Amino acid sequence: MTKSILHRDPRKVKFAAVATFLFVLLPVLRAQNRSLSLQDCIDIALGKSARLEAGHFDLLAATAEIYAARASLWPDLTGTVTGEEFSGRPTSKFGVVVTGVTPTGSGVTSGKEVGSAFVAIFGADLKYPLFENGSILGLNDAPTVERARAQQKALEWTNHLTREEVIFRVTHSFIATVSAQNRVEPVDRRVELLERSLAITKEQQGKGLIIPADVAVINEQLDGARALAKVIHEQAAAGSLELTRLLGLPSSTHIRLVNTLPSPPVPPSAGLLLSSALAQHPQLFVQRAKIERAKQDWRLERFRQYPSLILHGSAVDVNDFENDASEYIGAVTMHIPIWDFGAQRATVLARKDTFAAEQVRLASVGDDIANDIVNIYEQVYALSERMLTLQAEIGKLDKDFRVAQSQEQQGITPPLTTIDIEVQLVGKRDELAVDEAHRLELYANLQRATGGTWKWLR
């Protein structure tokens, strides 16, 4: 017996409230009360991603389609109940003539008139496809069922790809946001240094020591630094809003992020990475499921060229509560396709060619996977070499800056020289920070390109 909503068990109500707190409110409170790491953000996003939830419902729908396809091949029994109350005269073609004729002995009699009568009609219809579209009594693996099963498998592997896509988006947003927040102080420092440099340059110009072109150069550098600082500030704010949305939190939620980026992973072996990806990549399994679906479409159209055998049965009982009449019919119908001007044959050829195209496309999918992985590898290694060059330049500039500071304190080097070296040092360090963030994004993209066969983030 179903309980009324107003009389639920109080313990169940408390449990539902606690579950709501844990799965909905807890991530929000955690985001508000402490700084979130990249792994925290990934965990929250995987639990609240709209894309993953939609994929889950798609998978449930595909599972139901399998049951529907299988059930359509089994007996279908339909019952009908009709109640009729009627009155009047006969309505046949000769009803008017016959009703209006007076009996004269010529063999014509007048029609009968019914004042009021009630008739109940009970019926049942049975349809059972014994052999139709490749189904034998609904007990074998018919093409319609196998096609629905292939679609389910394709969605299962697509959900794996969706999960990696969610991880990549959260990682990209987290790295971009934290990187922008960390760059705020250096770019502001560069603006401050250039403003000091401009003031000193103008003072020297007033004394006739510097030509106006030098002031114009400093002005251009300062305008560029101010524009970059504004962009970095806006990027940090926009990245925080984007990450909040990706985590499924209200837009008004203020989240704090750990201000250090994760350490880059150890570069995996290219040979092992390619071999595992080309053997276990979800996109390959998706394509294999598409091949199976195209194969079942081809089989289905082939079976439609064959005769079909259908069992029909019906029972009708008519009762007016005084008299009773019944009818029972059982039949087996065979439908034989004789000639359709080649339409079905052309459809079979089309499905066969589609099947062949999907088989050939499997190799193309593998080529695309390998190409993406190799391209990302090339970018990672090229970027690593550039970072080594920047680190060497930063080391040299840092040494020159310390020497210039010491000489400025001794009155040997003018302040403008020290400022120029520090501006260059801050710029190189900013470039290195950008490259470090970009390298992490490339590793995240590498995980997405491998379909999760190589894991850096889980």
Order of alpha helices (4+ residues) and beta strands (2+ residues): alpha-alpha-beta-alpha-alpha-beta-alpha-beta-beta-alpha-alpha-beta-alpha-alpha-beta-beta-alpha-alpha
